[in-house]
Amino acid sequence: MDPNLATSGITWQLVVFCGLSLSVGWGIRGNFGHEYGAAIPGALAAIAAVLVSGRPDWLAHVHYFAMFGALGWSFGGSMSYMGVVGYTHSGHPASVLYGFANLFVIGFLWAFMGGAGTALPVFLTGDRLALFFTPLGAYTRPVRQTPRRLRLPPYPLRCERDNR
């Protein structure tokens, strides 16, 4: 394999379009937060990468790229990093260094999962990708079939005696 072949398709347009898509999705993420919010920029960046790549074989499977990109980036939405940001605001140099070093590690883990999810359709064929749908369906089926009145609300329930 030619070593220049892997990087020859990366142009400045690809980097700018994917970066803008990710940043627009990140702005939308502020309204949703956590895993759901992190899935939006993941799907948008994956779609942007496929559109700008100009590869017809990728374009035919853009839905796989969007879904696995969203799943990969959504894993990072479950990470808590605000406590580490607090270390970066302290006046103690060792604490600031600790905060920035751990932000780097958390950012790397988040980007690793997002990139791995986005790249999965490149390395697996349609049949092997379809194997992922069985566990995903088994996971989401109970949630879909639960009547709405039995689902837990997104906030804790309060008893009448707590309102005194």
Secondary structure, 3 states (H helix, E strand, C coil): CCCCHHHHCCCHHHHHHHHHHHHHHHHHHHHHCHHHHHHHHHHHHHHHHHHHHCCHHHHCCHHHHHHHHHHHHHHHCCCCCHHHHHHHCCCCHHHHHHHHHHHHHHHHHHHHHHHHHHHHHHHCCHHHHHCCHHHHHHHHHHHHHCCHHHCCCCCCCCCHHHHC
